[in-house]
């Protein structure tokens, strides 16, 4: 960790860091060695360890001192776990992804989720970011296989992605068909069924009489 407080140019500042449970051990110290009136210290921290930061300064043109102390505890928080129970509801061109929060938030509240859609080449072709446990991704191709993966984030980073959830979007409907029906002599109108169609088994049509 690095600490660098600032002070006016009329002062001679000093900065020290101690382990809060043993003030006889000074972990870092700087007596304005960089000449910028901003003492700086760097030291390694241990998760869960409490530290004391002491800052002392006295005016360079008069007597007296000023002191500032502060304590902090190194956080043991990490990135969250992986979202679970990932599922997909798909249509021809979009999907709605669902998941549950990971079993561990890493010791820090989860700030959001990101769902990624991968094509067969492993490229991301769709994405959404949300604070909810679901989201919708559009602009996909009909009848195409994809994979969905979801990750969670907190103030300390992002989780790994969930195991791939495979799905295939619905195939597009074929509304073009061809067929024939022998109407014979039409006198006032005729309703009949056309068979042997392409894309469907049958369709009912109605014809009005015309001249």
Order of alpha helices (4+ residues) and beta strands (2+ residues): beta-beta-beta-beta-beta-beta-beta-beta-beta-beta-beta-beta-beta-beta-beta-beta
